[in-house]
Amino acid sequence: MEIGINALKLFTSHDYRNAGVSHYIRQLSTHLLDVDSANRYTLFTNHLMPTWQERTRNAPHIVSSRFPTARPALRILWEQTVLAWHTTGGKLDVLHCPLNVIPMAAACATVVTVHDLAFLRYPKLFPRLKQRYLKLFTRLSAQRAGAVIAVSASTRADVIAMLSVPPERVSVVYSAADPDFKPCSESERKAFRESKGLTGGYVLYVGTLEPRKNVDVLIRAFGTVVRQERLPHRLVLVGARGWMTQPIGDAILAAGIGDRLLEPGYVAREELPMWYSCADLLVYPSSYEGFGYPLLEAMAAGTPVIASNTSSMPEVAGAAGLLVPPRSEQELACAVTQVLTDRALADSMRERGLTQAARFTWSDSVGVCLQLYEALGSHPP
């Protein structure tokens, strides 16, 4: 079969664009190209990525846009026109679109990945035009696609309930942590902490700083813990500042932890495993996640995790993490205190986390994708 993958959101830059969906597209494509020699793949990429840079057993054909499709408006236009044209005349048997939307005029079988429906659950937290675009085109795409991939059982339930998609057309396909997310040695841990000025240990958060992540709750809870327990730890917020971040600044002032806070911003992908592995604890108090990469990456790196007890996070953390209500400052502070002051508990959580993370593999994920491609390719629209 001729299989296309919409990779317009795939970037290699050392900034926030090379995260999230970009990472998902890279890993999905890399593992498909490593295991599947029976089919041919075409990747439709943005103008910044004219060649395939990963080492894979099989090389894809690259179709790179001539326009600056890194800009959202031009990307959407290209997807709905040029990409749609590439599906005509038998050029493709299946097109996989890894971010919520397919070309409405696609002439081949389509698969769409839905990562989350935050724009429906929290519409006021999105710019109005973006929210309206996602609301309309995600619904139409999920209803028209031959198969819908949900990144978790939680997201699958949302797609069925909120987008009116028949359950038999929605499959759960999990992501996995990369091999370099693993525990580091004590000497590596010491050297990294010293290089960052974190010799007293630290609590880690990874993700964009935006309202539904509840970073303000984490800051206040952390302030309570270090005051009451007299702990030497610092709080590290890894991730770019997003939108509506005033509550975070207010929380820092109210908690009085300015001297305990480190904000490295977006960090290079190559350095991220060390930030996880050298942390005493990852805290992820988000109100809603389609999957929750930071939980999986932290567990794979041997770091205990505390997360919210909502959406997909109990699914990803399993029995390895401590789960609390997303806006409960008091319960979060209690959980953080437990992990930082109980060595036996922390060690147990590390072991359980490694076991839980190992259950998520890309080989399983691409296996499900290939089954969907083959089923759709043998029954074209």
Wavefront OBJ file of the C-alpha trace (Angstrom):
o trace
v 0.000 0.000 0.000
v 0.895 3.653 -0.388
v 0.539 5.200 3.075
v 0.768 8.920 3.735
v 1.444 10.641 7.057
v 0.652 14.302 7.581
v 3.913 15.464 9.192
v 3.468 19.220 8.820
v 3.776 19.547 12.605
v 7.126 17.696 12.672
v 10.032 19.988 13.612
v 13.706 19.544 14.415
v 14.258 22.951 16.029
v 15.429 23.211 19.635
v 12.322 24.967 20.890
v 8.760 24.313 22.018
v 7.647 23.320 18.507
v 9.793 20.181 18.697
v 7.693 18.665 21.487
v 4.237 17.203 21.970
v 2.719 16.439 18.564
v 6.073 16.799 16.781
v 7.528 14.145 19.076
v 4.505 11.900 18.483
v 4.841 12.149 14.692
v 8.585 11.438 14.829
v 8.227 8.367 17.029
v 5.234 6.978 15.153
v 6.926 7.443 11.764
v 10.288 6.121 12.939
v 8.856 2.923 14.367
v 6.586 2.329 11.374
v 9.536 2.719 9.012
v 11.629 0.399 11.162
v 9.182 -2.509 11.152
v 7.143 -2.191 7.943
v 8.880 -3.117 4.700
v 5.713 -4.283 2.965
v 4.242 -0.815 2.426
v 5.598 2.464 1.060
v 5.374 5.676 3.099
v 5.128 9.317 2.088
v 5.636 11.993 4.736
v 4.146 15.410 4.025
v 6.431 17.853 5.839
v 6.732 21.597 6.369
v 9.243 23.731 4.445
v 11.730 23.553 7.341
v 12.117 19.792 6.992
v 12.857 18.860 3.355
v 14.602 15.565 4.232
v 14.070 12.623 6.578
v 16.745 12.847 9.288
v 16.065 9.729 11.367
v 17.930 6.434 10.998
v 15.352 3.859 9.940
v 15.483 0.568 8.049
v 13.190 1.967 5.392
v 13.269 5.494 3.989
v 10.085 7.444 3.306
v 9.328 9.590 0.302
v 9.253 13.213 1.442
v 6.861 15.804 0.037
v 7.792 19.152 1.551
v 5.527 22.182 1.304
v 6.878 25.169 -0.592
v 5.045 27.571 1.663
v 5.840 28.534 5.307
v 3.339 26.045 6.744
v 4.870 26.454 10.191
v 2.338 29.300 10.322
v -1.023 27.837 11.411
v -3.193 29.580 8.809
v -1.010 28.432 5.919
v -0.745 24.930 7.358
v -4.525 24.610 7.535
v -4.899 25.913 3.968
v -2.231 23.478 2.684
v -3.840 20.546 4.483
v -7.279 21.244 3.050
v -6.100 21.883 -0.521
v -2.679 20.541 -1.522
v -2.722 17.572 0.841
v -6.250 16.722 -0.314
v -4.982 16.764 -3.935
v -2.240 14.275 -3.021
v -4.935 11.776 -2.046
v -6.559 11.805 -5.492
v -5.915 9.584 -8.496
v -4.850 6.579 -6.440
v -1.691 8.304 -5.177
v -2.418 7.077 -1.631
v -4.311 4.135 -0.207
v -4.372 5.474 3.361
v -3.621 8.892 4.874
v -2.888 9.158 8.610
v -3.347 12.617 10.108
v -1.794 12.677 13.608
v -3.421 15.872 14.901
v -7.227 15.901 15.069
v -7.963 17.023 11.493
v -8.082 15.361 8.047
v -8.526 17.039 4.632
v -12.272 17.304 4.175
v -11.935 16.416 0.459
v -9.619 13.427 0.995
v -10.133 10.841 -1.751
v -8.494 7.916 0.062
v -9.119 6.113 3.339
v -8.133 8.218 6.349
v -7.016 7.694 9.935
v -7.019 10.552 12.432
v -5.358 10.689 15.839
v -7.212 12.680 18.491
v -4.932 13.665 21.366
v -7.476 15.378 23.593
v -10.637 17.466 23.535
v -9.453 20.220 25.861
v -10.839 22.812 23.438
v -14.330 21.433 24.144
v -13.918 20.890 27.862
v -12.179 24.232 28.499
v -13.200 26.484 25.568
v -12.489 29.732 27.427
v -8.829 28.773 27.789
v -8.299 28.863 24.007
v -8.156 31.785 21.580
v -11.618 32.113 20.063
v -10.677 31.397 16.432
v -8.538 28.389 17.347
v -11.286 26.958 19.534
v -13.909 27.340 16.820
v -11.654 25.803 14.167
v -10.812 22.794 16.341
v -14.411 22.327 17.448
v -15.726 22.202 13.880
v -12.925 20.373 12.064
v -12.154 17.809 14.758
v -15.809 16.770 14.883
v -16.068 16.549 11.078
v -12.753 14.679 10.849
v -13.625 12.135 13.516
v -16.990 11.476 11.901
v -15.595 11.159 8.352
v -12.354 9.240 9.008
v -12.335 5.507 8.441
v -10.681 5.030 11.829
v -10.031 7.253 14.842
v -7.031 6.695 17.081
v -7.388 7.928 20.661
v -4.195 8.217 22.693
v -5.873 6.834 25.840
v -9.074 5.104 26.936
v -10.093 8.393 28.539
v -9.748 10.230 25.231
v -11.598 7.403 23.465
v -14.548 7.877 25.835
v -14.491 11.623 25.138
v -14.429 11.101 21.364
v -17.402 8.736 21.498
v -19.436 10.929 23.848
v -18.513 14.417 22.665
v -17.989 13.889 18.929
v -20.726 11.275 18.358
v -18.400 8.688 16.822
v -19.466 5.007 16.870
v -17.366 3.077 19.437
v -16.288 0.429 16.906
v -14.436 3.104 14.890
v -12.327 4.392 17.794
v -9.180 2.491 18.838
v -6.834 3.206 21.743
v -3.196 3.422 20.663
v -0.840 4.418 23.465
v 2.462 6.231 23.113
v 5.682 5.120 24.820
v 8.750 6.648 26.422
v 11.972 6.784 24.427
v 14.838 4.457 25.461
v 16.962 7.305 26.824
v 14.418 7.948 29.574
v 15.990 5.669 32.161
v 17.493 5.914 35.664
v 20.931 7.490 35.815
v 23.807 6.542 38.090
v 24.429 8.252 41.412
v 27.560 9.946 40.027
v 25.603 11.282 37.040
v 22.853 12.433 39.352
v 25.293 14.316 41.583
v 27.108 15.948 38.665
v 23.898 17.110 37.001
v 22.452 18.542 40.202
v 25.663 20.408 40.943
v 25.765 21.823 37.412
v 22.257 23.247 37.903
v 22.772 24.440 41.490
v 20.246 21.922 42.819
v 22.346 20.134 45.421
v 19.491 20.128 47.946
v 17.242 18.108 45.652
v 14.223 19.257 43.677
v 10.585 18.665 42.814
v 9.949 18.767 39.072
v 7.100 19.892 36.826
v 7.328 19.441 33.039
v 4.870 21.014 30.617
v 3.636 24.275 29.163
v 2.696 26.786 31.852
v -0.995 27.279 31.110
v -4.193 27.483 33.182
v -5.425 23.864 33.130
v -2.053 22.569 34.360
v -2.710 24.096 37.826
v 0.886 25.186 38.337
v -0.351 27.843 40.763
v -1.730 25.074 43.018
v 1.605 23.254 42.856
v 3.497 26.397 43.831
v 1.339 27.069 46.881
v 1.405 23.405 47.945
v 5.189 23.303 47.593
v 5.486 26.468 49.686
v 3.437 24.811 52.443
v 5.623 21.674 52.376
v 9.003 23.379 52.592
v 7.797 25.693 55.373
v 6.265 22.956 57.514
v 8.878 20.264 56.941
v 11.924 22.549 56.653
v 13.099 20.713 53.552
v 15.995 21.946 51.372
v 14.291 21.182 48.063
v 13.662 23.581 45.208
v 10.820 23.594 42.695
v 11.782 23.350 39.016
v 9.277 24.303 36.307
v 10.454 22.972 32.948
v 8.448 24.272 30.003
v 7.632 27.409 28.086
v 5.290 30.031 29.517
v 2.016 29.744 27.654
v -0.986 31.991 28.176
v -2.897 33.394 31.160
v 0.088 32.944 33.501
v -0.733 35.753 35.930
v -2.008 33.267 38.588
v 1.438 31.650 38.561
v 3.152 34.949 39.328
v 0.619 35.672 42.056
v 1.167 32.226 43.593
v 4.948 32.685 43.656
v 4.550 35.927 45.609
v 1.922 34.495 47.958
v 3.947 31.355 48.698
v 7.161 33.299 49.196
v 9.269 30.753 47.302
v 11.008 33.029 44.815
v 14.401 31.869 46.098
v 13.325 28.213 45.842
v 12.034 28.401 42.271
v 13.962 27.596 39.092
v 12.403 28.159 35.663
v 14.741 26.871 32.930
v 11.925 27.242 30.382
v 11.952 24.930 27.400
v 14.921 22.556 27.653
v 16.564 20.666 24.809
v 15.147 17.202 24.218
v 18.614 15.680 24.735
v 18.787 17.081 28.272
v 15.244 16.252 29.361
v 15.918 12.648 30.570
v 18.466 13.956 33.094
v 16.000 16.499 34.492
v 13.593 13.633 35.147
v 16.091 11.101 36.461
v 17.745 13.512 38.882
v 14.500 14.797 40.406
v 13.199 13.539 43.734
v 9.649 13.732 42.476
v 7.565 14.736 39.457
v 4.285 16.536 40.219
v 1.693 16.903 37.452
v -1.546 18.416 38.835
v -3.245 19.065 35.481
v -7.036 19.186 35.329
v -7.186 17.343 32.024
v -4.782 15.392 29.799
v -5.311 13.300 26.711
v -2.330 11.143 27.667
v 0.300 12.775 29.886
v 3.793 12.186 28.509
v 5.578 13.637 31.576
v 4.142 10.901 33.814
v 5.356 8.132 31.534
v 8.776 9.703 30.969
v 9.312 10.302 34.679
v 8.392 6.715 35.585
v 10.700 5.371 32.870
v 13.483 7.514 34.356
v 12.894 6.018 37.804
v 11.262 9.068 39.374
v 8.178 8.896 41.661
v 5.107 10.684 40.312
v 2.146 12.530 41.779
v -0.671 13.357 39.381
v -4.306 14.351 39.258
v -6.973 11.687 39.601
v -8.783 12.843 36.445
v -8.926 12.048 32.697
v -6.085 9.831 31.435
v -3.648 10.286 34.314
v -4.811 7.340 36.480
v -4.594 5.248 33.312
v -0.970 6.198 32.649
v 0.282 6.207 36.247
v -1.504 2.978 37.180
v -0.655 1.776 40.683
v 2.741 3.485 40.549
v 1.731 7.059 41.349
v -0.087 8.993 44.045
v -3.278 10.577 42.707
v -4.977 13.680 44.119
v -7.809 16.018 43.045
v -6.350 18.595 40.624
v -7.252 21.757 42.577
v -6.780 20.422 46.118
v -3.797 22.311 47.477
v -3.996 20.562 50.851
v -4.098 17.009 49.461
v -1.290 17.800 47.044
v 0.867 19.165 49.869
v 0.232 15.993 51.907
v 1.200 13.759 48.985
v 4.395 15.723 48.292
v 5.318 15.531 51.981
v 4.773 11.756 51.981
v 7.125 11.134 49.082
v 9.854 13.563 50.159
v 9.975 12.350 53.765
v 9.367 8.599 53.380
v 12.355 6.957 51.699
v 10.731 3.516 51.594
v 7.640 4.902 49.885
v 9.702 6.785 47.302
v 11.796 3.684 46.521
v 8.656 1.580 46.148
v 7.142 4.148 43.788
v 10.307 4.150 41.679
v 10.177 0.371 41.236
v 6.469 0.370 40.462
v 6.958 3.235 38.031
v 9.606 1.367 36.043
v 7.275 -1.617 35.774
v 4.334 0.548 34.727
v 6.338 2.470 32.100
v 7.559 -0.787 30.536
v 3.948 -1.684 29.693
v 3.838 1.070 27.065
v 5.773 0.136 23.902
v 5.927 1.597 20.413
v 6.028 -1.910 18.922
v 2.531 -2.548 20.308
v 1.366 0.869 19.126
v 2.544 0.609 15.524
v 1.147 -2.928 15.395
v -2.347 -1.542 15.982
v -1.751 1.223 13.422
v -0.709 -1.302 10.774
v -3.849 -3.353 11.419
v -5.966 -0.233 10.890
v -4.090 0.744 7.704
v -4.470 -2.749 6.255
v -8.181 -2.967 7.123
v -8.889 0.414 5.524
v -6.598 -0.119 2.546
v -8.375 -3.326 1.634
v -11.765 -1.557 1.743
v -11.219 1.881 0.150
v -13.961 4.533 0.459
l 1 2 3 4 5 6 7 8 9 10 11 12 13 14 15 16 17 18 19 20 21 22 23 24 25 26 27 28 29 30 31 32 33 34 35 36 37 38 39 40 41 42 43 44 45 46 47 48 49 50 51 52 53 54 55 56 57 58 59 60 61 62 63 64 65 66 67 68 69 70 71 72 73 74 75 76 77 78 79 80 81 82 83 84 85 86 87 88 89 90 91 92 93 94 95 96 97 98 99 100 101 102 103 104 105 106 107 108 109 110 111 112 113 114 115 116 117 118 119 120 121 122 123 124 125 126 127 128 129 130 131 132 133 134 135 136 137 138 139 140 141 142 143 144 145 146 147 148 149 150 151 152 153 154 155 156 157 158 159 160 161 162 163 164 165 166 167 168 169 170 171 172 173 174 175 176 177 178 179 180 181 182 183 184 185 186 187 188 189 190 191 192 193 194 195 196 197 198 199 200 201 202 203 204 205 206 207 208 209 210 211 212 213 214 215 216 217 218 219 220 221 222 223 224 225 226 227 228 229 230 231 232 233 234 235 236 237 238 239 240 241 242 243 244 245 246 247 248 249 250 251 252 253 254 255 256 257 258 259 260 261 262 263 264 265 266 267 268 269 270 271 272 273 274 275 276 277 278 279 280 281 282 283 284 285 286 287 288 289 290 291 292 293 294 295 296 297 298 299 300 301 302 303 304 305 306 307 308 309 310 311 312 313 314 315 316 317 318 319 320 321 322 323 324 325 326 327 328 329 330 331 332 333 334 335 336 337 338 339 340 341 342 343 344 345 346 347 348 349 350 351 352 353 354 355 356 357 358 359 360 361 362 363 364 365 366 367 368 369 370 371 372 373 374 375 376 377 378 379 380 381
